[in-house]
Amino acid sequence: MNNIPILFNSWLSGCKINYSSSVDLTDFSYFKSGGKVDYILFPINQVELSECVKWLNYYKVAFKVIGETSNLIFLDDVDYGCLISTAKLSFLKYDSETQEIVAGGGTMLPQLSRFALGNSITGFEGLEGIPGSVGAAVFMNAGAYGDDVKKTLISVDVILPDGSIKKYDADDMELTYRNSIFRKESNNEIIYLCRFKGDLGDVQAIYKKMSLFHAKRHKYQEFMYPTGGSAFSGSIYRSLAKRDLIFKLISSLYYLIFYKWKLFRRESPDSRKWLNDIAVKRFDISYRVQPFSNKDMNTLVNNGHHTDEILDYIDQLKKLTLGEIPIENEIVEKF
């Protein structure tokens, strides 16, 4: 146990909140990495979530809130203390008069997107394929294909460290590209409930748009290995091209031939292995086992890697890009 007080253990075993103990994160986490975690708590409503937060803070137990964990990299040599999962805080409601959608923080983004589709609400199409929860999406203003959370978000309710509730309007959340006040300030506020408002649209047009995005995402996403998605919020290739004229010429020709002109096939390729191999040699990128997908150097994969290898690759890219592209994955240090 990570110095978790006996009194907290007693409280947890005596309460009605669901939890798992001594969990192997290589089985539980999306990226299949990490050591063990003493407890994962699974509150099912606002009352239970408030109780968890209140007593964890009362007993001075350090904790982290998680959603689907699709953006988290837990470290293999680290054992963690306590996690609060929002997985069971999943619900969706629609008010046809106000056209507002209310979603629990643990609701998955594909569920939200399809729920909006079912009610002919537009503005959520690009979220359909993102494997994350609504709360985590607000935390980092997630988005894809021109749709991000900021576009439709009205307000959120958060649980404060003492278990009470506070409301934030969208204008107060400092939502910028892949960022928010919650990501900038570590204040243990937990996003419990989110309110959205899109525009009424034609259901067939919305469906057609979602189908297109779904096909694109399936083509370019890694599905052979556990993946951390995009490591950085930006194009690695574009940043590397700024550092080296020869690579800029090669990558520009590659884009024109295979993606714009499509000289050799009707569809653009779903693998950039040829370009990746050139980048690795050109910039002297080293690794034991390739830590990124053939589809994109910015997509991390876990092919039996130790997380030290993943972190080393991330550090190499940071140096090569001069730190100009913010990292999108969160590396979970011991807390």
N, C-alpha and C positions, 0 to 999 in steps of 0.2 A: 504494500500500500504506500502511496505517495504522501505520507504524513497527514493522512486524513483523520481528523479527530474521532475518537471513539464515540463521543456524544452524537456526531453527525451520522455515524454508522447506525447507531441505535435509532435515531429519528427516521432514517431511511427505511430500515427494516420494519418499523412500526407503522409507517404511513401507507396509503393506498396507491401511491404513484408507481407506475410500472418502471422497472429498471433492469439492466443487465450488468453483471459484474465480471471482472477479469476477462474482458473482450479482446480478442486478437484482431488488431486493426488491419492486418493483411487479409483477413476474411471480410471485415466489415466495411472498410473504406473503398471509395470508388476507384482510386488509383492502386489499390491493393498494396499499400505500403504502411509502415508504422510498427511500433512495438505493441505493448498491451495498454489498455486503459482500465483503471479500477472500476469506474462506474459510467454507464450511459443512462441518463434519465429520459423517460419518454412521457412527458405530460400530455394530457389529452384535451385540456381546455385552459382558459385564461386563469381560472382559480388555481389549478395545479401548477401552472407555469409560475404564477406569482409566489406560490408556496415554495417551489424549488429555489427561486432566486432569493427570496427572503431568508431562508434557512442556510443556504450556501454562504451568503454574505455574513449572516449572524455567526456561523461557525468558522468564518474566514477560510473557506475552502475555495481555492482557485478553480475556475471552470472556464470552459469555452462553449459557445453556442454553435451548433452545426446544423446544416440542412441535409442535402443529398451528399455532401462532401465532394462533389464533382470538381471543385476548384481548389481543393486542399491537398497539400502534400505533407502527410505525417512522416516523421523521420523514423527510420528503421531501428536505430539504437536508443530511442527514447520511449520510456513508459510514462503515460499521462495519467492524471488524477481523475478528473470528472468532466464529462461532456453532457450538455443538454441538447437533445435532439428535438427538432421541431416537426419530425416526420408525421406525428399523429395530430398535429395542429393543422389539419387540412380540411377546408370547407369552402364552398362557393355559393354566393347568393346574388341575385340580380333584381334590381328595382326598375321595372319598366317605365315608371313615371319619371324618375330622375336619370335613368339610363346609367346608373352606377352599378359596378360589380364590386362586391366585397369578398376578399379572399383571405384565408388564413395564411399565416407566414410560412407554414409547411406545405402549402399547396404547390404542386409541381407546375412549372411554366407551361408545358404542353397541355395540362389540364385547363389552365386559365385560357390559353389560346383557343382551344376547342370549345370551351364554354362560351367564349365570346362569339365564335362562329355560330354556335347553336342559337344565339340570340341576335344574330345579324349585326354584331358590333365589330367595327373595323379598328385597326391600330395595334392589333396583337399578333398579326400574321407572322412576323419575323421571330417571335418568341417560341414558335411551335416546337422547334427541335432542340432547344437549349435544355440540357439535363440538370436543371437546378431548381431550387425552391423559390417561391415568390419573395420571401424575406431576404434570402441571399442575393436575389436579383436587385432588390432595392438597395441593399448594402453596397453593391458595386455598380449600380445603374447598368445592369446587363442589357444586351441587345444584339440584334443581328439583322442584316438586310434592310437597314434603314429604320427599323422599329426598336426603340429602347424603352425602358420602364418610365423614364421621364416624360415620354410622349403622352401617356394616359394617366399617370399617377396623380391622385388628388391629395391624399393624406395617408398617414399611418398611425397606428396606436402602438406604443412601445411599453414594455414593462421596465420600470426603474429598479435600481438595486434594492430598494426597500419593499418591492412587490407592488407598488402603486402604478397607475397608468398615466401616461402622458401622450398627448396628440401632437403630431407634427404635420403642418401643411406642406405641400410640395415645395413651395417657395422657401421654406425654412431648412430644407434638407441639403442645400448646396449641391444639387445633382449636376455633375459635369461628366465628361467622357470617362466611363468606368470608375466613377468615384462618387462619394457622398459624404455628408457630415459624419455618418456612422463609421465609415472606413477611415476617415481622417482622425477621428477622436475615439480613443479606446475608453469608453465610459460604461461598459457592461449594460447598455440599454438593448433590450431584445425586441425586435420587430415581431409583433404578434398578429396584427391585422392590417390589411392594406385596402384602400379604396381606389378604384379606377373609374375613368369615364372616357369611353371612346365615342365615335360617331356611328350613327346608324348607316348601314351600307347594304349592298345587294349580296345576299348570302352566296350566290353562285360565283360572283366576282371574288369574294373573300376566299371561298373554297379553292378557286383556281389559283389564286396567289399563294395560299398556304401549300397547295400541292407542288407548285413550282419550287418553293423554298425547301420543302421536305425532300424532294428529289436532289436538289443541289447539295443540301447538307449531308445526305446519305452518301453522295458521291465523294465529297471532299473530307468527310470525317473519318477518323481512324476507328475501325471496329475489329481489327485482328487482335489487338492487345489492350489491356487497361490503359486508359489515356487520361491525361490531365488537361486535355484541350489546349487552347492557345496559351503558351507560357508568357508571351508579351502582348501588349495591346498595340499592335502595329505590325508592319511588314518587315521581317528580318532581311529579306532579299533587297528591299529598297534601301534599307539602312546600310547594308554591306556594300551596295553599289556606290554609295556616296564616298566610301573609303578607298575604292579601287576602280580605276577607269576600265581595265580589261574586264573585270567581272561585270561592270555596268553594261559594257557592249554585249557580252555574252548573254546576260540575263534579259537585256532588251530584245535581242534577236530571238531568244527562246520564247519570250512572251508573244512577239509578233507571229512567229512561225506556228506555234502550237495553240495559242489562245485567241489571237485576233484573226489571222488569216486561215488557220486550221488547214494547212497545206496537205497534210498526210492522212487526215481523217475528218469525218463530219463533226465529231465531238472533241472538245478539248480533253487532254489526258487527265486522269485522276491521280497520277503519280509524277512527282518532280525528282525522281531518283537521279536522273542524269545531271540536272542542275545542282542537286544537293551534293553529289560526289565532287563536282567542280568546286563548289564553295568550301567543302571540307579540306580539299587539297590546297586551294588558293589561300585560305586563311589559317591553315595549319590547325584545324580543330581536331582535338584528340579525344578518344574514348576507347574503352575495351569492347563494349557491345553498344551498337548504335542506340542512343537514347531518344531518338525522334522518329517520327513517321516518315515513310517514303513520300507521303502525300504533301508534307510541309515540314520544314525544319523547325517551325515554331510550335509544332504539335508534339508534346512529350508522350512517350510510351513507356510502359513498364514491362520489359521482356525479361523479367527475373533480375532486374537491376537492384543493387543496393542504392539507397537514396543519396549516398555520398557521390555516386556517379552522376545522378541527375543534377545535384547541386553544382558539381564541377562543370557540367555542360552549360547550365544557366549562367554561371560566373564567366565562362568563356564568351558567351554571347553578350553579356553586359559590357565586358571590356571591348569587344569588337565593335559594338554599336555605341560606345562611349556613354552608355547609360541614358541615351536619349529616348528610348522606348520604355515606358513603365511596365513593370512585371505585372501580369494578370493573376497568375497562380499565387496562392498564399502558402508560404512555407510555415508549418506549425511547429514552432520551437517549444521546448519544455516550458510549462507555466506553473 
